Amino acid sequence: MKVEFDKRSPIYLQIVNELKAKIAVGRIGCRERLPSVREMAKLYGVNPNTMQRVYHRLERDGVCHANRGTGTFVRDDKSLVTRLRQEMADRLVENFLHDMDKIGLSGEEIEHVVRTALRRTSMIRPVRPLRRETVDEARV
C-alpha cells in the first residue's frame, strides 16, 4: 500500500487519524485485533518506531488496548464510534471555517455557502435540516 503523507503534519498523527477514521466508519470494528507494529509499519512504509508511537497514541486516546502476547485491540466501547465521528466532524469543520476565514467570508456568507451545498447534495443523499444553534456554534 503506497501512502502519501502530508509534509505539514507529523506522520504518526496522520496514521492515528486514518485509523480512527477507519474505526469511525466501521472498516475496523470494535474488539478487532490490529496487525502487529511491524506488519503495520511495513503496510504504511514507515519505521516500526513510528508505528509504535501510533499504537501508544491510540491507547492514550482510549481507542485501543494492548494485551501482552496477544496484540492490540480496538476497545469494545459502544460510544467509541460516536466519539470518533464527532472528533472527525469537529476537525473537518474547524479546517473548513479556517479556510473560509482565509478567503474573507463572513459568518452569513459561510452559512449561505453551506446551505447551498446542502441543497445541491441533498439530491444525492437526503440531508437533515441544520439546527440554528449548530450554525451559530460554528461561527465561534
N, C-alpha and C positions, 0 to 999 in steps of 0.2 A: 504494500500500500504506500503510495507516494503522497506525502503530506507537505503542503506548502504552509510555512509558518509566517506570521506577521512579524516583521522586524521591530515593530513598536511595542511589543508586549512580550514578557518572558515566555519561553516555550512551554515551561511546565504549567503555567497558568492557562495557556491556550488548550493544552491537553486536558487539564482539570475541567475547564468549561465545556469542552467537547464531550467528555464522559458524562458530566452532569446533564447535558442536553440529551444524550442517548438514553439516560435513565428517565428523564422527564417525559420523553415521548414513547417510552416503552420498548426501545430497541435493546436495552439491557434491563432485565427485570429485578424486582426485589428478591433477595435471597440468592441471586445468581452469583456464581463464582467468577471473579475476574481472572484473566490469564496471569501467569506469573510476571514478576517485574521484568525478567529477561525476555520473555515472549512479547510483552507489550513494548519494551524498548526496541526490539527488532521490528515489530509491526509499524511503529511510528518513526523508526530510523533515528532514534536518539540514544544517548548514553544511558546505561542502566541506572546511574546515579540520578539522572533527571527523572526517570520513571519512578524511582523510589521516592523522590520528592513529591511527585504527583500522588502516589498512594498515601503518603503521610498527610498531605493536604486534604485528601478525600476523607481520611479518618478524622482529622481535626475538625472538618466541617460537618461531621456526623453522617456522612453519606455511606461510608463503608466501615467494616471492622475486619481486623486480621485475626485469624485463628492459627496459632503456631502449628506448623506442619501440614495444615490443610488448605491454606490460601487466604485470599482476601475476598470478602463477600459484600454485596450491596445489602445494606440494612433492611430488615423486614419491618418497615415502618410505613403504615398507610398514609401518613401525612408527608412523607418524603417527596413523592412525586409532585404534590401540590406545592410544597415549599420550593422545589427546584424550578417548577414552571413559573412561579411568582418571581424568583430571583432572575430568571431569564427575561421575563417581561419587563421587570424594573430596569435591567441593564439596557435592553433594547430601547425603551422609552427615554432613558437618560441620554443615550447616544443620539437618538433622533432629535430630542429637544436641543441638545448641544449643537448639532448640525444646523437646525433651523435658526438658532440664535446666531450662528456664524454667518448666515446669509441675510440676517437682519429682519426676520419675520417677527411680527408681534404675536401675542397670545391669540388674538382674534384671527389673525391670518393662519396661524398654525391650526387652530380649530377648524377653519374653513377647509384647509388642505386635507385634514384627517377625515372630515365629514364627506368631502368629495370622493376621496379614495375609498371610503367605506361603501358609498353608494355604488361606485364602479365595481368593486369586488363582490358586493352582495349578489350580483348577477351570477357569480361563480359559486359562491358559498354564502348561505344566509348568515347575516351578522346581527347580533343582538344590539339594540339601540344603546348609545352611550348614556350613562347616567351623568347628570350635570356635575356632581361633585367629583367624578373621575376626571373630567376635563379640567376643572378648576384646580385639582390637586396636581395635575400635570404641569400647570403653569409655574408652580413653586420651584 
